[in-house]
Amino acid sequence: MNEFFGSIWWLLVSLGLLVTFHEFGHYWVARRCGVRVLRFSVGFGRPLWTRIGKDGTEYVLAMLPLGGYVKMLDEREVEVAPEERHQSFNAKSVYQRIAIVAAGPAANLLLCIALLWLMFVIGKPDVAPDLGRVEGLAAEAGFQPGDRLLEVAGRATPTWTDAGIALSTAIIDRQPTPVRVRTADGGETLRQLPLDRPGLALREEAPFQDLGLSLPYPAVVGEVMAGSAADGQLRVGDRIVSLEGEPIDGYDQIGPRVQHLAAPGRTLDLGVERGDRRLTVSIDPRLTDEDGTRAWRLGILPAPPELDAIQRYGALQAVPAALGQTRQMASDVVGMLWRMVTGKASLQNISGPITIARVANGSARLGPAWFLNFLAILSLSLCIMNLLPIPVLDGGHLLYYLIELVKGSPVGERALVAGQFIGLAMLASLMGLAFYNDILRLGS
């Protein structure tokens, strides 16, 4: 399955699952409150499949799977016979209506916890946050190759992914950031990243690169560029153990040594382990100009680092782990929303269906645990976004019901209509911005 069709497929799977759970939350609580449900639809537009259940509900799978809805009996929308009025949504108490509306986001929250529990039981493979080459700001702050990142600003970083999230947040906040590390000799120390230094140009989407931190990639060839100096000389899987007689311990040592030793007409000898054989390969590096930088290059890329940090728990231990991860993810999502509102974080963090589809496909390729993690993040984001106090969203309806509790009567029809227009305009703006960001990412 190529990337385009794979992205579409996993987007449909992801949204279909999350929307179904969300709408089922509304449906289930509405039925328990005695409300008659007229239609349960996954997707919008023309129905592709319909079925009438024994309870009289019409179940629909529609053409556009970017949402869904539960249509309930409501006197404000259709004429209701007097004997059926007790089954209408608007006839229920304000507390019952609050429960019905809140059930959708609650279903997504519960789904997030369940997905994370399953992810931890399966085991999510990741890379330990050990440092390879260190340069730039990180080198100035005293970081050393072999350091393991333990905490960033008090947040535990058991994996490279966790460290990236924590460092991205620190870059946005632009505050001096303490980082607790375990050094190569086994001791622990605290290093300080001066992220508040004036004039720093740091990108939240590339924290490691801009701070000068990198993984300790093994000196193993992951790709040989076609037509390069190494084409036909090196193979994928070759381990480079020496360069001109000098030992090579990691991939990050190859580039600087090539720059130091290469010269016009000079051939470099590489000691290579290929399977159970050890051989010498002679290569003439080529002086190339990439992104305005002239450098001697062999034309190889490293193999990905070993996945040596697997987060796995037993069935019981996975419960508190899933709850803790959900709490941390909720803090990240709410914190990012607040940073965007206050202008600290870029609005480019808002993503639309194109980006979601690409991330879904990439996560699925990494394995079941990574895809479950992606679904959990998306489910929790759907929960939080739906609770925003924007008319037409669940949070907007909850705001109306809270006002009704305070004033003792429902919000007036004129205010409801005005809120609908405002809510639709806000949603249209957000969707437009999300699609705009998606298009920019496609071109980058």
C-alpha positions in Angstrom: 0.0 0.0 0.0 1.6 3.3 -1.1 1.8 6.4 1.1 -1.2 8.1 -0.5 -3.7 5.2 -0.2 -2.2 4.2 3.1 -2.8 7.6 4.6 -6.4 7.7 3.3 -7.1 4.2 4.7 -5.7 4.9 8.2 -7.4 8.3 8.3 -10.8 6.5 7.7 -10.0 3.9 10.3 -8.9 6.4 12.9 -11.8 8.9 12.4 -14.3 6.1 12.0 -13.4 4.5 15.3 -13.1 7.8 17.3 -16.3 9.3 15.9 -18.2 6.1 16.6 -17.2 6.0 20.2 -17.9 9.7 20.6 -21.4 9.4 19.2 -22.1 6.2 21.0 -21.4 8.0 24.3 -24.2 10.5 23.4 -26.5 7.7 22.3 -25.9 5.4 25.3 -26.6 8.1 27.9 -29.5 9.5 25.9 -31.2 6.1 25.9 -30.6 5.7 29.6 -32.3 9.0 30.2 -35.3 7.9 28.2 -34.6 10.0 25.1 -35.7 8.6 21.8 -32.8 8.5 19.3 -34.0 9.0 15.7 -30.6 8.6 13.9 -27.1 7.5 14.7 -24.8 8.6 11.9 -21.1 8.1 11.4 -20.2 10.6 8.7 -22.1 13.3 6.9 -23.7 13.6 3.5 -25.4 10.9 1.5 -26.0 7.6 3.3 -23.9 4.6 2.1 -25.5 2.1 4.4 -28.6 2.3 6.6 -30.4 0.0 9.0 -33.4 0.5 11.3 -32.8 -1.1 14.7 -35.4 -2.7 17.0 -35.6 0.5 19.0 -36.6 2.5 15.9 -33.2 4.2 15.6 -31.9 4.6 12.1 -28.2 3.6 11.9 -26.3 5.3 9.1 -22.8 5.2 7.5 -22.5 8.3 5.4 -20.2 9.4 2.6 -18.0 12.0 4.4 -16.4 10.3 7.5 -15.1 13.6 9.0 -17.6 13.5 11.9 -20.9 12.2 12.9 -24.0 13.0 14.9 -26.9 11.5 17.0 -30.3 13.0 16.2 -32.7 12.9 19.1 -36.4 13.6 19.3 -36.6 17.3 20.1 -39.7 19.7 20.0 -37.5 22.5 18.8 -36.8 20.6 15.5 -39.9 18.5 14.8 -43.5 18.3 15.9 -43.8 15.9 18.8 -47.0 14.1 19.8 -48.1 14.8 23.4 -47.8 11.1 24.3 -44.2 11.1 23.1 -43.1 14.4 24.7 -41.5 12.6 27.6 -39.1 11.0 25.1 -37.9 14.3 23.7 -34.5 15.7 24.6 -35.7 19.2 25.4 -38.2 17.8 28.0 -35.5 16.3 30.1 -34.0 18.0 33.2 -31.0 20.3 32.7 -28.9 17.7 34.6 -29.9 14.9 32.2 -29.1 17.1 29.2 -25.7 17.9 30.6 -25.1 14.2 31.1 -26.1 13.4 27.5 -23.9 16.2 26.0 -20.9 15.4 28.2 -21.1 11.7 27.4 -19.5 12.2 24.0 -16.2 13.7 25.2 -16.3 11.3 28.2 -16.4 8.4 25.8 -13.3 9.7 24.0 -11.5 10.1 27.3 -12.3 6.5 28.3 -11.3 5.3 24.9 -8.0 7.2 25.3 -7.3 5.4 28.6 -8.2 2.0 27.1 -6.0 2.5 24.1 -3.0 3.5 26.3 -3.6 0.5 28.5 -3.5 -1.8 25.5 -0.4 0.0 24.2 1.5 -0.5 27.5 0.4 -4.2 27.6 1.7 -4.8 24.1 4.8 -2.7 24.7 5.7 0.5 22.8 9.3 0.4 21.5 11.3 3.6 21.5 14.9 4.9 21.7 16.6 5.6 25.0 17.4 9.3 25.4 21.2 8.9 25.2 23.2 11.6 23.5 25.7 11.1 20.7 27.3 14.2 19.2 26.8 17.4 21.2 27.4 20.8 19.8 26.1 24.4 19.8 24.0 25.6 22.8 23.9 22.1 24.4 27.7 21.9 24.3 27.9 25.4 25.9 25.6 24.2 28.7 28.0 21.3 29.4 26.2 18.3 27.8 28.5 15.5 26.9 28.3 12.5 24.5 27.0 9.5 26.6 24.7 11.6 28.8 21.2 10.2 29.3 18.4 12.7 29.7 16.4 11.8 32.8 14.2 14.9 33.3 13.6 18.1 31.5 12.1 20.9 33.7 11.0 18.2 36.2 9.3 16.0 33.6 10.6 12.4 33.4 12.0 11.5 29.9 12.2 7.7 29.7 12.4 7.8 25.9 13.7 10.0 23.1 10.1 10.9 22.2 9.3 12.1 25.7 12.5 14.2 25.7 11.5 15.7 22.4 8.1 16.8 23.7 9.6 18.2 26.9 12.3 20.1 25.0 9.8 21.5 22.5 7.6 22.9 25.3 10.7 24.4 26.9 11.7 26.1 23.7 8.2 27.6 23.4 8.3 28.9 27.0 11.8 30.4 26.5 12.7 29.9 30.2 16.0 28.7 31.7 15.4 24.9 31.7 17.1 22.5 34.1 17.9 19.1 32.6 18.8 16.2 34.9 21.2 13.7 33.2 23.0 10.5 34.0 26.6 10.9 32.8 28.6 8.2 31.0 30.3 7.2 34.3 26.9 6.5 36.0 26.6 9.7 38.1 23.7 12.2 38.0 24.0 15.9 37.5 21.9 18.9 36.6 22.6 21.0 33.5 20.9 24.2 32.6 19.8 25.2 29.1 19.7 29.0 28.8 16.7 29.1 26.5 15.9 32.7 27.6 19.1 34.0 25.9 18.2 36.9 23.6 18.6 36.3 19.9 18.2 32.5 20.0 16.6 31.1 16.9 15.1 27.8 18.0 12.3 25.9 16.3 9.8 24.0 18.5 9.5 21.3 15.8 13.2 20.6 15.7 14.4 20.8 19.3 17.3 18.4 19.1 18.7 19.8 15.9 18.6 23.4 17.0 19.9 22.7 20.5 22.8 20.7 19.1 21.8 17.3 20.5 21.8 14.0 18.5 21.3 10.3 19.0 24.3 8.0 19.2 23.7 6.4 15.8 25.7 3.2 15.3 28.3 3.3 12.5 26.0 1.1 10.3 25.0 2.0 6.8 21.3 2.5 6.4 21.2 3.8 2.9 23.7 4.3 0.0 22.9 7.3 -2.2 22.7 6.4 -5.9 25.6 7.7 -7.9 27.5 8.7 -4.8 31.1 7.9 -3.9 30.0 4.9 -1.8 27.7 3.5 -4.5 28.9 0.1 -5.4 31.5 0.1 -2.6 29.3 0.0 0.6 26.1 -1.9 1.2 23.2 -1.4 3.6 24.0 -3.1 6.8 27.8 -2.6 6.6 29.3 -1.6 9.9 32.2 0.9 9.6 34.8 0.1 12.3 37.7 2.2 11.1 38.7 5.1 8.8 42.3 5.3 7.7 43.2 3.0 10.6 41.5 5.1 13.2 38.7 3.3 15.1 35.1 4.4 14.5 32.7 4.0 17.5 29.7 5.8 16.2 28.2 7.3 13.0 28.7 10.9 14.2 32.5 10.3 14.0 32.5 9.6 10.3 31.6 13.0 8.9 34.2 15.1 10.9 37.0 12.6 10.1 36.2 12.6 6.4 36.4 16.4 6.4 39.7 16.3 8.1 41.3 13.5 5.9 39.8 14.1 2.5 41.6 15.9 -0.2 41.5 16.1 -4.0 42.7 12.8 -5.5 43.0 11.1 -2.0 41.4 7.7 -1.5 40.3 6.8 2.0 40.4 3.2 3.4 37.4 2.1 5.5 37.5 -0.9 7.7 34.1 -2.6 7.3 32.3 -5.5 8.9 30.0 -7.2 6.4 28.2 -10.1 8.0 30.9 -12.3 9.5 33.6 -10.9 7.2 35.9 -8.0 7.8 37.2 -6.1 4.7 38.8 -2.9 3.6 36.9 -0.6 1.2 38.6 2.2 -0.6 36.4 5.3 -1.5 37.2 8.7 -3.1 35.0 11.2 -1.2 33.3 13.9 -3.3 33.2 17.6 -2.6 29.5 18.5 -2.9 27.5 21.6 -2.3 24.2 21.0 -0.4 22.1 23.8 1.1 24.9 26.2 0.5 27.4 24.1 2.4 30.5 22.6 0.7 31.7 19.4 2.3 33.4 16.1 1.5 30.8 13.3 1.5 30.8 9.5 1.1 27.1 9.4 0.1 25.7 7.3 2.9 23.0 7.6 5.6 23.0 6.0 9.0 20.8 3.0 10.0 18.1 3.9 12.6 19.2 3.6 16.2 18.2 0.5 18.2 14.8 0.5 19.9 16.2 -0.1 23.3 13.5 1.6 25.5 10.4 -0.5 25.5 7.5 0.7 27.7 5.7 -2.5 28.7 3.7 -3.3 31.8 1.6 -6.2 33.0 -2.2 -5.9 32.8 -2.6 -4.5 36.3 0.4 -2.2 36.2 -0.7 -0.8 32.9 -3.8 0.7 34.5 -2.0 3.4 36.6 0.5 3.9 33.7 -2.3 4.6 31.3 -4.0 7.0 33.7 -0.7 8.8 34.3 0.0 9.0 30.6 -3.5 10.4 29.9 -3.0 13.0 32.6 0.3 14.1 31.0 -1.1 14.1 27.5 -4.1 16.2 28.6 -1.7 18.7 30.3 0.3 18.9 27.0 -2.8 19.4 24.8 -4.4 22.1 27.1 -1.0 23.7 27.6 -0.4 23.9 23.9 -3.9 25.4 23.3 -3.2 28.1 26.0 0.2 28.9 24.5 -1.4 29.4 21.1 -4.1 31.6 22.6 -1.5 33.7 24.4 0.8 33.9 21.3 3.7 31.9 22.8 3.2 29.0 20.4 2.7 29.2 16.7 -0.8 28.7 15.1 1.0 26.3 12.7 0.6 23.7 15.4 -3.1 23.4 14.3 -3.3 20.4 12.0 -6.1 19.3 9.6 -7.1 16.0 8.0 -4.1 15.9 5.6 -1.5 16.0 8.4 -3.6 13.6 10.6 -3.7 11.1 7.6 0.0 11.3 7.1 0.7 10.8 10.9 -1.8 8.0 11.0 0.0 6.2 8.2 3.4 6.8 9.7 2.3 5.5 13.1 0.7 2.4 11.6 4.0 1.6 9.8 5.8 1.8 13.2 3.7 -1.0 14.6 0.5 -1.6 16.6 1.7 0.1 19.8 2.6 3.3 18.0 -0.7 3.4 16.2 -2.6 2.9 19.5 -0.6 5.8 20.9 -1.6 7.9 18.0 -5.3 7.0 18.4 -5.1 7.8 22.1 -3.7 11.2 21.4 -6.3 11.9 18.7 -9.2 10.6 21.0 -8.1 12.8 23.8 -7.7 15.8 21.5 -11.2 15.2 20.2 -12.4 15.1 23.8 -10.7 18.4 24.8 -11.6 20.2 21.5 -15.3 19.3 21.9 -15.3 20.7 25.5 -14.2 24.2 24.3 -17.0 26.7 25.0 -17.7 27.3 21.3 -21.4 27.2 20.2 -22.2 24.1 18.0 -19.6 22.1 20.0 -20.5 20.0 23.0 -18.7 22.6 25.2 -21.0 25.4 23.8 -24.1 23.4 24.7 -22.7 22.7 28.2 -22.1 26.5 28.6 -25.8 27.1 27.7 -26.9 24.6 30.3 -24.7 26.1 33.0 -26.2 29.5 32.2 -29.7 27.9 32.5 -28.8 26.5 35.9 -27.7 30.0 37.1 -30.6 32.0 35.7 -33.2 29.3 36.2 -34.5 29.3 32.6 -33.2 28.2 29.2 -31.1 30.6 27.1 -33.4 32.6 24.7 -33.9 31.6 21.1 -32.3 34.7 19.8 -29.1 34.0 21.8 -29.1 30.4 20.6 -29.3 31.5 16.9 -26.6 34.1 17.4 -24.4 31.5 19.1 -24.9 29.1 16.2 -23.7 31.7 13.7 -20.7 32.6 15.8 -19.8 29.0 16.4 -20.0 28.1 12.8 -17.8 31.1 11.9 -15.2 30.1 14.5 -15.2 26.5 13.3 -14.9 27.5 9.6 -11.9 29.7 10.5 -10.2 26.9 12.4 -10.8 24.5 9.6 -9.5 27.0 7.1 -6.3 27.5 9.2 -5.9 23.8 9.6 -6.1 23.2 5.8 -3.7 26.1 5.2 -1.2 24.6 7.6 -1.6 21.2 5.9 -0.9 22.6 2.5 2.2 24.5 3.8 3.5 21.2 5.3 3.0 19.4 2.0 5.2 22.0 0.3 8.0 21.9 2.9 
